[in-house]
Amino acid sequence: MNLNIKYQEKGVALITVMLILALATILAVSMLSRQQLDIHRSANVFNFEQAYQYVLGSESWAKQILKRDRKDNETDSFNDDWATVLPTLPIEGGQMSGQIEDLQARFNINNLVLDGKPQRLYIERFKRLLRNLELNEDMAAVIVDWLDTNEETGFAGAEDNEYLNLSPAYRTANQPMSDVSELLLVKGVDFESYEKLRPFVCVLKSNVAINVNTASSEVI
């Protein structure tokens, strides 16, 4: 009888040891996984901060070039220093390059509506650009309705009643655009049309003219 009890005690002790070893293994693996995750997270934060500093350096370079250009002349063209592509520079872990682009070489979407009122001249110019790109010129009317401050639907346009029936529903901006990507919210502007139009348009707060010295043939 005593012999059986001793064997049972040894069996319980062996099971207890195995459980402890299993728990210790699980804890060790968990700690190692967490440590690896922390290392990757720290590396990502470091790489992001490093990339951000490179971007700030590029912006500082661009500002200096533009300040010098402003002193040298009153017009912008591809003959200016700012139009020179920054040569590829070696950096830790890769390379970087940069280029300044004249947004006045593009059509400013916000020129379509000024002080809440549609601007016929710019609307006609925008329609011409759409035709040059083989896009539906009715897009101009829809964008005007997106920008103007009234709820009156223009010919081929769209106001809140069109967008509130969508899922998810939303309203027109009734104000100038803040980013070109906002075009994707406009009725009738699919991704393919957006990608085709994006290289030739911009969004600037003020009413600005197109710089014919840097504009593409499509825009001109």
VENCOR-V44601 format. One record per backbone hydrogen bond with DSSP energy under -0.5 kcal/mol. CO is the residue of the C=O (numbers start at 1). NH is the residue of the N-H. E is the energy in kcal/mol with one decimal. If there is no record, write none. Layout:
BEGIN
CO_NH_E, CO_NH_E
END
This chain:
BEGIN
1_5_-1.8, 2_6_-2.0, 3_7_-2.0, 4_8_-2.4, 5_9_-2.5, 6_10_-2.3, 7_11_-2.2, 8_12_-2.4, 9_13_-2.4, 10_14_-2.4, 11_15_-2.3, 12_16_-2.5, 13_17_-2.4, 14_18_-2.3, 15_19_-2.4, 16_20_-2.4, 17_21_-2.6, 18_22_-2.3, 19_23_-2.7, 20_24_-2.6, 21_25_-2.3, 22_26_-2.5, 23_27_-2.6, 24_28_-2.3, 25_29_-2.6, 26_30_-2.5, 27_31_-2.6, 28_32_-2.4, 29_33_-2.7, 30_34_-2.4, 31_35_-2.2, 32_36_-2.5, 33_37_-2.3, 34_38_-2.5, 35_39_-2.2, 36_40_-2.4, 37_41_-2.6, 38_42_-2.6, 39_43_-2.3, 40_44_-2.4, 41_45_-2.4, 42_46_-2.5, 43_47_-2.8, 44_48_-2.6, 45_49_-2.4, 46_50_-2.4, 47_51_-2.6, 48_52_-2.4, 49_53_-1.9, 50_54_-1.8, 51_55_-2.1, 52_56_-2.3, 53_57_-2.2, 54_58_-2.2, 55_59_-2.4, 56_60_-2.2, 57_61_-2.1, 58_62_-2.4, 59_63_-2.5, 60_64_-2.0, 61_65_-2.1, 62_66_-2.5, 63_67_-2.5, 64_68_-2.1, 65_69_-2.2, 66_70_-2.1, 67_71_-1.3, 68_72_-1.7, 69_73_-2.1, 77_80_-1.6, 80_83_-1.0, 81_84_-1.9, 82_100_-0.8, 86_98_-0.7, 89_96_-2.0, 91_94_-2.3, 94_91_-2.7, 96_89_-3.1, 98_86_-3.0, 101_103_-0.8, 102_105_-1.6, 103_106_-1.8, 104_211_-2.9, 105_216_-0.7, 107_109_-0.7, 107_202_-2.4, 108_111_-1.9, 109_112_-1.8, 110_113_-0.8, 112_119_-2.9, 114_117_-1.8, 116_149_-0.8, 117_114_-2.8, 118_120_-0.7, 119_123_-2.3, 120_124_-2.5, 121_125_-1.9, 122_126_-2.5, 123_127_-2.4, 124_128_-1.8, 125_129_-1.9, 126_130_-2.4, 127_131_-2.3, 128_132_-2.3, 129_133_-1.7, 130_135_-3.3, 131_134_-1.4, 136_139_-1.7, 137_140_-1.5, 138_142_-1.5, 139_143_-2.2, 140_144_-2.3, 141_145_-2.1, 142_146_-1.4, 143_147_-1.7, 144_148_-3.0, 146_174_-2.4, 146_175_-0.7, 151_153_-0.6, 152_154_-0.5, 154_157_-2.6, 159_162_-1.8, 159_163_-1.1, 160_164_-2.8, 163_166_-1.4, 163_170_-1.0, 179_182_-1.8, 180_183_-2.2, 181_184_-1.7, 182_185_-1.9, 183_186_-1.4, 186_189_-1.9, 188_190_-1.0, 190_194_-2.5, 191_195_-2.6, 192_196_-1.6, 193_197_-2.0, 194_198_-2.9, 195_199_-0.6, 197_200_-2.2, 198_201_-1.1, 200_107_-2.6, 202_109_-2.6, 206_208_-0.8, 210_212_-1.0, 211_214_-1.4, 211_215_-1.5, 216_220_-2.3
END
